[in-house]
């Protein structure tokens, strides 16, 4: 297949994936089908492949959407039987795994479950009966943060939920005959963990062996990301090609030792077939990730060409691999691994094709590192919003260590596991020792001040310009033209537009059942609360707040306010402090988790940033409140608008502040205590008379926040009530000249067809 044909097929898929809804696209199906057939017969084929890509992505999307949990079944309890179809990620007494239940009306084919506080977590390929509670796939929706909801959709997860405590939870069988490859992968990962006695290196070795990365800790992932060595953990071209090459060498050697001589051509045929079978078996054992699929397709095409005695240009092999991966799963085009994998290979092929002299190994290794880093820069910025400056140097040490020592030891250990278990154990121990020896160097590199640079994710058009610049720099063009690429460098440093003096922006982030609010003025930034900490050890601080700050171009906070000690407000503070320095901190009752010098919030403290006034309304000096009522309350205002951030205060504190005459009319209020019955008392609602009341609550939370009577109380006062569970991150712009503009919903502005629950612009809980 020609490169332009593969690109046309890819573009057609991307056209479908960018749609906010599929209803309108269905009307174009007959036209697309007719265009595809006509152009396939009469030409041009590019149009046929483009239309075919759109139709293929639409068919796949319809299938996945039809397997999602229906809204009427959300929050229901189910008694399900089925198989565990992933290697469970077990951390801190909590297990998360994918489950394939037996068919029931309204039940998806694949669900993702979390089992809290389990002493006997399930293992891969086991058959269980479980009592579960399910809801539709859902994730936080915030600028700069990972799209967990889209990831669940791409993986075919039709519902997420948790296992309820029940006597109905029973293991029915140790191993299901339906998932032999998964059982084998889990057995290898378990044996590696046993050989290494659960050391930190066990997760890395298991990831290299069978792609079981569940044992790699978040701290280890941060080191790999900061040093740009994450690609070494993903089983891709290096692993699969090495296995195939070794099998080909062994097959040729055995053929030569055979007593019965056959034509030399048979030797090449046997080697090709053996290498292809080995590559397919290992790719299955590794879990068939996108990089593995790309390598497998390329290897099969290359070996098939040798078997048929037909040489294929490298560009056509890459194009066929691209098309093959998209035919297997068109949604692979939405993953970071897809783009990084194919762009890296394309850049290397372009470099090799431009070589005219006999290559020098060491020089070409350095050149390849530079070429890949430059080629992946635009994609890395668009996908992750960060660039590892230390990556080229870190890879100079890490790639040889992995390629020459670590990967061969791991693969040999996997091969000998069923043949000579003691030898496999020794090889795994040696591999773990190599990881232990290499790890301090990677940690040191990751800890360097400029190891990784975080930039605001550029708009799509900027990324395209950067990609064109990288292409020009890589092509064998005149040096004057290539030098002009440096004119694009300012695009890397261009952040979001700065606010004018007197303006401020308030963003209530979507952190589930918790609170995190960012206030920005022309030159200052304030964080009010940092979101919850979760039972698996992660927090909204690292998953939501820090990515948002980086994406907004905020490298340091002028002030962090933690309203009180509840973990849904203070749980993410440590993660934020670890990544984004704060000059000062204010804290409410019971907060004692900060490395930053902190003072208590105190009524009357006020300051002005860029003509925007900040003032604490509560608590007052000498007042003794409960933890919730002792929350910090902050007022932010300019010449045309006012916002109130209230933490978790309840009716007693609200009435006290009303008695002091501190409540004044405001445009926006972040509703106290997530809309609980104990808050939003009548004095507060009547005196504030807000235009918008923002509720920061989790979807389908167990406390049923916000309570209907609280919502009705605000609605009767003429206030529009907005819930972050519906809107995602809510952004409000306060202009010094024109006042408050219409609130912006991240879900509505970035709506995709798999997010059917995303609200339309202007949606409110007041009906």
Order of alpha helices (4+ residues) and beta strands (2+ residues): alpha-alpha-alpha-alpha-beta-beta-beta-beta-beta-alpha-beta-beta-alpha-alpha-alpha-alpha-alpha-alpha-alpha-alpha-alpha-beta-alpha-alpha-alpha-beta-alpha-alpha-alpha-beta-beta-beta-alpha-beta-beta-alpha-alpha-beta-beta-beta-beta-beta-beta-beta-alpha-beta-alpha-beta-alpha-beta-alpha-beta-beta-beta-alpha
